[in-house]
């Protein structure tokens, strides 16, 4: 490893390939995998991960916004890309030019896209999102058939997808069942009438592990591709968890080691005062690198294969840990924030628990000043 790095993330491309391969095995060869790469591929690096996934069996990409779609187009222009977020009016023409599939929730949106398609003499693939209980985007199930019919009659639009989004699939089986019922009630008469859709998708990562009956012809994994199992109150079989390997490790270094006497306050606000003589290490990472400040006084790191508690408030560029239990720590030693060191491991989910949040936020919070180092193959 290049010792010039003060704080860096390592991305294991072999793990990513194997995670995607396991998802392929789980859903079968006839189901399309829409890999969600929004938020800089969950902090792993959008362009590099997109390039890898293009070589590793993904069928289509899911992104949050037009900028992310354009980043994928810069890597490979022939790949289907669905913009999962709403397309702003001023973005529509560019999206049409770039052949980005768009999500529609209202007739007003559909008319704007149709008008742009006619101006540009293009045909636009669109997906209608159905709100079965998430409450963000999407048409209400009671109004969905009317919108579907209207979209199919608008010039320049090709209705190729219908989807919905589970709101609490990891925790609430009863509500997941209700969302499933609402979506199936809409879908059944359409399919019976002979309408075919290239993309029918419901299952996100949690649903892939918990709801096999709504795989349909497309799945939409995000967190699972990166090897992180969504936290869940519902029981996810351990056999499923074992097939997913975290791709990202996050590391920094020991910047300073010092002895402090009892009564010494540490960091801003004097929220921590040493109750005994301590050895303290100053680390080269802080909330400016994305290490969440809410983990102050709760989080732990790995040094020399041992867990060391964070003491005092996490600051922008540094944080302090208690290394009193370690025999020898030197300036420059590697510190693991997420990942494995010897026999111990800190997962994104554990760090999220310490910070009072979710692993999605932990991963996407890692800032751009943290270099991503790709291991196990070439990510161009």
Residue pairs with C-beta under 8 A, 6 or more apart in sequence:
1 10
1 334
1 373
2 373
3 332
5 251
5 253
5 371
5 373
6 252
6 253
6 255
6 284
6 285
7 250
7 251
7 252
7 253
7 284
7 285
7 289
7 369
7 370
8 250
8 251
8 252
8 370
8 371
8 372
8 373
9 43
9 44
9 248
9 249
9 250
9 251
9 366
9 370
9 371
9 372
9 373
10 248
10 249
10 250
10 251
10 339
10 372
10 373
10 374
10 375
11 44
11 45
11 48
11 49
11 247
11 248
11 372
11 373
11 374
11 375
11 379
12 245
12 246
12 247
12 248
12 249
12 375
12 376
13 52
13 247
13 374
13 375
13 376
13 377
13 378
13 379
14 375
14 376
14 377
15 227
15 245
15 246
15 247
15 376
16 44
16 49
16 52
16 53
16 56
16 225
16 226
16 227
16 247
17 52
17 56
17 377
18 245
19 224
19 225
19 226
19 227
19 243
19 244
19 245
19 247
20 33
20 35
20 53
20 56
20 57
20 58
20 225
21 56
21 57
22 243
22 244
23 33
23 208
23 219
23 221
23 224
23 225
24 33
24 57
26 208
27 33
27 208
27 215
27 219
30 217
31 215
31 216
31 217
31 218
31 219
32 59
32 60
32 199
32 217
32 218
32 219
33 57
33 58
33 59
33 60
33 218
33 219
33 221
34 58
34 59
34 60
34 61
34 62
34 82
34 199
34 201
34 218
34 219
34 220
34 221
35 53
35 58
35 60
35 61
35 62
35 221
35 222
35 225
36 42
36 61
36 62
36 63
36 84
36 204
36 220
36 221
36 222
36 225
37 46
37 49
37 50
37 53
37 61
37 62
37 63
37 68
37 72
38 62
38 63
38 64
38 65
38 68
38 84
38 222
39 64
39 364
40 46
40 364
41 48
41 49
41 50
41 226
42 222
42 223
42 226
42 360
42 363
42 364
43 248
43 290
43 363
43 364
43 365
43 366
44 226
44 247
44 248
44 363
44 372
45 372
45 374
45 379
46 68
46 71
46 72
47 71
47 72
47 74
47 75
48 372
48 374
48 379
48 380
49 379
50 61
50 71
50 72
50 75
50 76
51 75
51 76
51 379
51 380
52 377
52 379
53 61
53 225
54 75
54 76
54 79
59 80
59 218
60 79
60 80
60 81
60 82
60 199
60 218
61 69
61 72
61 79
61 80
61 81
61 82
62 81
62 82
62 84
62 220
62 222
63 69
63 72
63 81
63 82
63 83
63 84
63 85
64 83
64 84
64 85
65 83
65 85
66 83
66 87
66 91
66 94
66 95
66 98
66 100
69 81
69 83
69 95
69 98
69 100
70 94
70 98
72 79
72 81
73 81
73 98
73 100
75 380
80 101
80 125
81 100
81 101
82 100
82 101
82 102
82 103
82 127
82 161
82 199
83 95
83 100
83 101
83 102
83 103
84 103
85 103
85 137
86 103
86 105
86 109
86 137
87 95
87 102
87 103
87 109
87 113
89 112
92 102
92 112
92 113
92 116
93 116
93 119
93 120
95 102
96 113
96 116
96 117
96 120
96 122
96 124
97 120
97 122
99 122
99 125
101 124
101 125
101 126
101 127
101 160
101 161
102 109
102 113
102 124
102 125
102 126
102 127
103 126
103 127
103 128
103 129
103 137
104 110
104 113
104 126
104 127
104 128
104 129
104 139
104 147
104 151
105 128
105 129
105 131
105 137
105 138
105 139
106 139
106 147
107 147
107 150
107 151
110 126
110 147
110 150
110 151
110 154
110 157
111 154
113 124
113 126
113 156
113 157
114 124
114 154
114 155
114 156
114 157
115 156
116 122
116 124
116 156
117 123
117 124
117 155
117 156
117 157
118 155
118 156
122 156
123 156
123 157
123 158
124 156
124 157
124 158
125 158
125 160
125 161
126 151
126 157
126 158
126 159
126 160
126 161
127 159
127 160
127 161
127 162
127 163
127 199
128 139
128 144
128 147
128 148
128 151
128 159
128 161
128 162
128 163
129 137
129 138
129 139
129 162
129 163
129 164
129 165
130 138
130 139
130 140
130 141
130 144
130 162
130 163
130 164
130 182
130 183
130 186
131 137
131 138
131 139
131 140
131 141
131 164
132 138
132 141
132 164
132 165
132 178
132 179
132 182
132 183
133 167
133 175
133 178
133 179
133 182
134 164
134 165
134 166
134 167
135 167
136 165
138 164
138 165
139 147
141 182
141 183
141 185
141 186
144 186
145 186
145 190
148 159
148 162
148 190
151 157
151 159
152 159
159 197
160 197
160 198
160 199
161 197
161 198
161 199
161 200
161 201
161 218
162 187
162 190
162 197
162 199
162 200
163 199
163 200
163 201
163 202
163 218
163 220
164 179
164 182
164 183
164 202
165 202
165 204
166 176
166 179
166 202
166 203
166 204
166 206
166 207
166 211
167 175
167 179
168 175
168 176
169 176
169 204
169 206
169 207
169 210
169 211
169 234
170 206
170 210
170 230
170 231
170 232
170 233
170 234
170 236
171 232
171 233
171 234
172 233
172 234
173 210
173 234
176 207
176 210
176 211
180 202
180 211
180 213
180 214
183 202
183 214
187 200
197 217
198 217
199 217
199 218
200 216
200 217
200 218
201 216
201 217
201 218
201 219
201 220
202 211
202 214
202 216
202 220
203 211
203 214
203 215
203 216
203 219
203 220
203 221
204 220
204 221
204 222
205 221
205 222
205 223
205 224
205 225
205 230
206 230
206 232
207 214
208 215
208 219
208 221
208 224
209 224
209 229
209 230
209 232
209 236
209 237
209 240
210 232
210 234
210 236
223 229
223 230
223 359
223 360
224 230
224 244
226 246
226 247
226 248
226 363
227 244
227 245
227 246
227 247
227 248
228 244
228 246
228 347
228 348
228 349
228 359
228 363
229 236
229 240
229 241
229 244
229 349
230 236
230 359
231 349
231 352
231 358
231 359
246 338
246 339
246 347
246 348
248 338
248 339
248 348
248 363
249 336
249 338
249 339
249 340
250 336
250 337
250 338
250 339
250 366
250 370
251 334
251 335
251 336
251 337
251 339
252 283
252 284
252 285
252 289
252 335
252 337
253 283
253 284
253 331
253 332
253 333
253 334
253 335
254 281
254 282
254 283
254 284
254 303
254 329
254 330
254 331
254 332
254 333
254 335
255 281
255 282
255 283
255 284
255 318
255 331
256 281
256 282
256 331
257 279
257 280
257 281
257 282
257 323
257 329
257 330
257 331
258 279
258 280
258 282
259 277
259 278
259 279
259 280
260 266
260 274
260 277
260 278
260 279
260 280
261 274
261 277
262 274
262 275
262 276
262 277
263 273
263 274
264 273
264 274
264 278
265 272
265 273
265 274
265 312
266 272
266 273
266 274
266 280
266 311
266 312
266 320
267 296
267 311
267 312
267 313
267 314
267 315
267 319
267 320
268 312
268 313
268 315
269 313
271 296
271 297
271 312
271 313
272 297
272 311
272 312
272 313
278 322
278 324
279 322
279 323
279 324
279 326
279 329
280 311
280 320
280 321
280 322
280 323
281 303
281 308
281 320
281 321
281 323
281 329
281 335
282 318
282 319
282 320
283 301
283 318
283 319
283 320
283 321
283 335
284 317
284 318
285 291
285 317
285 318
285 319
285 335
285 337
286 314
286 315
286 316
286 317
286 318
286 319
287 293
287 314
287 315
287 316
288 316
288 317
288 367
288 369
289 317
289 366
289 367
289 369
289 370
290 365
290 366
290 367
290 370
291 299
291 314
291 319
291 337
291 365
292 314
292 351
292 355
292 357
292 361
292 362
292 365
293 313
293 314
294 355
294 356
294 357
295 310
295 314
295 351
295 354
295 355
296 310
296 312
296 313
296 314
296 319
297 310
297 311
297 312
297 313
298 310
298 354
298 355
298 356
299 309
299 310
299 314
299 351
299 354
299 355
300 307
300 308
300 309
300 310
300 321
300 346
300 354
301 307
301 308
301 310
301 321
301 335
301 336
301 337
301 346
302 308
302 335
302 336
302 339
302 341
302 342
302 344
302 346
303 321
303 323
303 326
303 329
303 333
303 335
303 336
303 341
304 326
304 328
304 329
304 333
304 341
304 342
305 341
305 342
305 343
305 344
306 325
306 326
306 344
307 344
307 346
308 321
308 322
308 323
308 325
308 326
309 321
309 322
310 319
310 320
310 321
311 320
311 321
311 322
312 319
312 320
321 335
323 329
334 341
336 346
337 346
337 351
338 346
338 347
338 348
338 351
338 362
339 345
339 346
347 359
348 359
348 362
348 363
349 359
351 359
351 362
352 358
352 359
352 361
352 362
355 361
355 362
